[in-house]
Every structure is written in C-alpha cells, then in structure tokens.
Amino acid sequence: MANAPATGGFHHISLTVTDLQRSIAFYTTHAGFDLLIEFEPSRALISNGSVLMSLGLPYDPSRALGGDEFNENRVGLDHLSFSVPDLQALEDAAVYFDEQGVEHGEIRDLGEGFGIYVMAFRDPDRIQLELTAPYSS
C-alpha cells in the first residue's frame, strides 16, 4: 500500500481579489509584503520573506459573482494568520493600524491552552487576516 504524501509547510497561498492594484498596495503597505512580480494584467506574486502569496483577479471573469465579497462562513478559506514575534509587536501593529485607518479587532488572549494572542483585521476584499503572537517564554 502506498503512503500518504509527506507534506511540510505551505509553499504559497493564492487569493482571488476584485482589484489587483488595491490589494498589492494593501499587502505591501500594511502587511510587510514586497511585490516580486506582476503578471499583467491579472496576477501578482508578493512575499514577506517567509510566505509567498499570489494575488489575482478571477480566472474566469464571466463566472465571477457581481458585488461578491469574502465570507468566512462559506466552504473554503476562513482566515489567514501571520506570525509576529511577541505581544509588543501586536500592540505596535494596533497603533499602526489606528494611525493608518485600518480597521482591526481587539488583541485577544486565547488562553494557556493555545498560548497565543491574536488580532484580526481585513484586507480590501474583506478577507479576514490575523496577526498571531506566542506567549513569551
């Protein structure tokens, strides 16, 4: 019998967006990503040094739903969580988001069982994002 594939971390994430330039600007301005390459007119690769992400318009625009927006209650993606080093980094991010007008949730302590703090925010297409910090040792 064959063995299941041995998987490691994610190689990349691909998000479908409604406005490519707006999404590139958001992720490069507010989430620490750099633009690697744009495949005109509909796709771009960005990276933060550890995560490779593809942003793109719908592959088949004729099948795109007009006025659609992200909804974590549908089958598929719920949210993406990016690591930050510690609670201070989360607090600094909250101040930055406030200064930049980026809406975000409160910093939440998920308790000893998880050992993390989280803060949610959303991209321009309302895709839920999260910053996650471990408890300090």
C-alpha positions in Angstrom: 0.0 0.0 0.0 1.2 3.5 -0.9 2.0 6.0 1.9 0.3 9.4 2.1 2.5 12.2 0.9 4.7 13.8 3.5 3.8 17.5 3.5 5.7 20.4 5.0 4.7 24.0 5.4 2.7 25.9 2.8 4.5 26.6 -0.4 2.2 29.5 -1.3 -1.3 30.9 -0.9 -3.4 32.3 -3.7 -6.1 34.8 -3.1 -8.7 35.9 -5.7 -9.3 39.7 -5.3 -11.5 42.2 -7.0 -8.9 44.9 -7.6 -5.3 43.7 -8.1 -3.6 47.1 -7.6 -5.6 47.9 -4.5 -4.7 44.5 -3.0 -1.0 44.9 -3.9 -1.0 48.3 -2.2 -2.7 47.0 0.9 -0.4 44.0 1.4 2.8 45.9 0.6 1.8 48.9 2.8 0.1 47.3 5.8 1.3 43.6 6.0 5.0 43.7 5.3 5.0 42.1 1.8 7.1 43.1 -1.2 6.0 42.8 -4.8 8.0 40.2 -6.5 6.5 40.2 -10.0 3.3 41.2 -11.8 1.9 39.1 -14.5 -0.2 41.7 -16.3 -3.0 42.3 -16.2 -4.4 39.9 -13.7 -1.9 38.3 -11.2 1.0 39.2 -8.9 3.3 37.4 -6.6 4.2 39.0 -3.3 6.3 37.8 -0.3 7.1 38.7 3.2 10.3 36.6 3.2 8.6 33.5 4.6 5.2 33.5 2.9 4.7 33.5 -0.9 1.3 34.8 -1.9 -0.4 35.1 -5.3 -3.0 37.8 -5.7 -5.2 37.6 -8.8 -8.4 38.5 -10.5 -10.9 35.7 -11.1 -9.6 33.3 -13.7 -12.9 33.3 -15.5 -14.5 36.8 -15.0 -17.7 35.6 -16.7 -18.2 33.3 -13.6 -17.4 35.9 -11.0 -20.3 37.0 -8.8 -21.1 40.7 -9.1 -20.7 42.5 -5.8 -19.3 39.4 -4.1 -17.2 39.8 -1.0 -15.3 37.4 1.2 -17.4 35.4 3.7 -15.7 33.1 6.2 -19.0 31.2 6.6 -18.7 29.7 3.1 -16.8 26.5 2.4 -13.2 27.3 1.8 -10.9 29.8 3.4 -11.8 31.1 6.9 -8.8 33.3 7.5 -5.0 33.7 7.2 -2.9 34.2 10.3 0.6 35.8 10.1 3.1 35.3 12.9 4.6 38.2 14.8 7.3 37.8 17.4 5.5 38.9 20.6 2.7 40.7 22.3 4.5 44.0 21.9 4.5 43.6 18.1 0.7 43.1 18.2 0.3 46.2 20.3 2.6 48.1 17.9 0.5 46.8 15.0 -2.7 48.1 16.6 -1.2 51.6 17.0 0.0 51.5 13.4 -3.4 50.3 12.1 -5.2 53.1 14.1 -2.8 55.7 12.6 -3.4 54.3 9.1 -7.2 53.9 9.4 -7.0 50.1 9.0 -9.9 48.6 10.9 -8.9 45.8 13.3 -10.2 43.8 16.3 -9.0 43.9 19.8 -6.0 41.9 20.9 -7.3 38.7 22.3 -5.6 36.3 24.7 -6.6 32.8 23.7 -5.5 31.3 27.0 -2.9 28.9 28.3 -4.3 26.0 26.1 -3.3 27.9 22.9 -0.5 30.1 24.3 -1.1 32.9 21.8 -2.5 36.4 21.4 -4.4 37.3 18.2 -5.7 40.4 16.5 -8.0 40.2 13.4 -8.1 42.7 10.6 -9.4 42.5 7.0 -8.0 43.3 3.5 -9.8 45.5 1.0 -11.9 42.5 -0.2 -12.8 41.8 3.5 -10.7 38.6 3.6 -10.1 38.0 7.3 -6.5 38.2 8.3 -4.9 37.8 11.7 -1.7 38.5 13.5 -0.7 35.9 16.0 1.9 36.3 18.8 3.1 33.5 21.1 3.2 33.8 24.8 6.7 34.9 25.9 8.8 32.2 27.4 
